[in-house]
Amino acid sequence: MPPQKSNPTGTASEAVGAAIRDRKDLEIGRLGILHPSVLEKFEIGYPCSALEFSLEPFKGKVPPMWTNDDI
């Protein structure tokens, strides 16, 4: 019988799912539209949205191979 291969993607998705279930109403980022003055300053001629999020809440739940602690 051949050795079983590990599935790091499945493990990571399970860890992220656990992190999401552990806390309720945890703010992990922000989503919004850019102010017209910002659009003008950067010469953007159309409405635009921005998204910012942090991966820190998930860091403790993800296997060590997915972190940057070695750097």
C-alpha positions as CSV (number, residue, x, y, z in Angstrom):
1,M,0.0,0.0,0.0
2,P,1.5,3.4,-1.0
3,P,2.1,6.0,1.8
4,Q,-0.7,8.5,2.3
5,K,0.1,12.0,1.1
6,S,-0.8,14.9,3.4
7,N,-3.2,17.6,2.1
8,P,-1.9,20.9,3.4
9,T,-4.7,22.8,1.7
10,G,-7.3,20.9,3.5
11,T,-5.5,21.3,6.8
12,A,-5.2,25.1,6.2
13,S,-8.9,25.5,5.3
14,E,-9.9,23.5,8.3
15,A,-7.7,25.8,10.5
16,V,-9.2,28.9,9.0
17,G,-12.7,27.5,9.5
18,A,-11.9,26.8,13.2
19,A,-10.6,30.4,13.6
20,I,-13.8,31.8,12.2
21,R,-16.0,29.7,14.4
22,D,-14.0,30.5,17.6
23,R,-15.0,34.2,17.7
24,K,-18.1,36.1,16.9
25,D,-18.3,39.5,15.4
26,L,-14.5,39.7,15.0
27,E,-13.4,42.7,12.9
28,I,-10.7,41.6,10.5
29,G,-10.8,44.5,8.1
30,R,-12.6,47.4,6.5
31,L,-14.4,47.9,3.2
32,G,-15.5,51.2,1.8
33,I,-15.6,53.7,-1.1
34,L,-12.8,56.2,-1.6
35,H,-13.6,59.8,-0.8
36,P,-13.9,62.1,-3.9
37,S,-10.9,64.2,-2.9
38,V,-8.8,61.0,-2.9
39,L,-10.1,60.0,-6.3
40,E,-9.2,63.5,-7.6
41,K,-5.7,63.5,-6.0
42,F,-4.8,60.2,-7.7
43,E,-6.5,61.2,-10.9
44,I,-9.0,58.3,-10.8
45,G,-12.0,59.3,-12.9
46,Y,-14.5,56.8,-11.6
47,P,-15.9,55.7,-8.2
48,C,-13.7,53.1,-6.5
49,S,-13.8,50.8,-3.5
50,A,-11.0,49.7,-1.2
51,L,-10.6,46.6,1.0
52,E,-8.1,46.2,3.9
53,F,-7.9,43.1,6.1
54,S,-5.6,41.6,8.6
55,L,-4.6,37.9,8.7
56,E,-3.4,38.2,12.4
57,P,-6.6,36.7,13.9
58,F,-6.0,33.5,11.8
59,K,-2.3,33.2,12.5
60,G,-2.7,31.2,15.8
61,K,-4.9,28.7,14.1
62,V,-2.9,28.0,11.0
63,P,-0.1,25.3,10.9
64,P,3.4,26.8,11.4
65,M,4.4,26.1,7.8
66,W,2.0,29.0,6.8
67,T,3.5,31.6,9.1
68,N,6.5,34.0,8.6
69,D,7.9,33.4,12.1
70,D,11.2,32.1,10.7
71,I,12.0,35.4,9.0
